[in-house]
Amino acid sequence: QLQLVESGGGLVQPGGSLRLSCAASGSSLDYYGIGWFRQVPGKSREGVSYSTKDGTAYYADSVKGRSTISRDNAKNTVYLQINSLKPEDTAVYYCAAGSTQLGRISSMRSQYFGSWGQGTQVTVSS
């Protein structure tokens, strides 16, 4: 059974960068589209980015141009690099596994994903 564990969150100043990791066990990530989502208290989970093994990558408008999603197949890990961090990026970030066939819109919707990690907190503050 696929299990996902996020790491890499923390406190960072505005304008800084973070690289979040999503490490998988129990199955190869090659079989899944991996999405990154974020959530703040009182709001629904927001799609941030999505990746498949064949190089498909989608980004939410809120992070487009300052984020990169990547995979290390040898480590069975997906990364999300976010640069130029803003206070509004503060959230708990989750990775999740879904179909490899999701489109630009569906890949940003949490209902299309099954296995979820426990989340990692990102706080952007001076």
Protein Blocks (a to p, Z undefined) as FASTA:
>chain_A
ZZdddehiacddehiacddddddehiafklpccddddddehiacddfbdcdfkopacddf
klgoiaccdddfklopacdddehiafklgccdddddddfkbcfklmmpfklpcbdcebja
ddddZZ
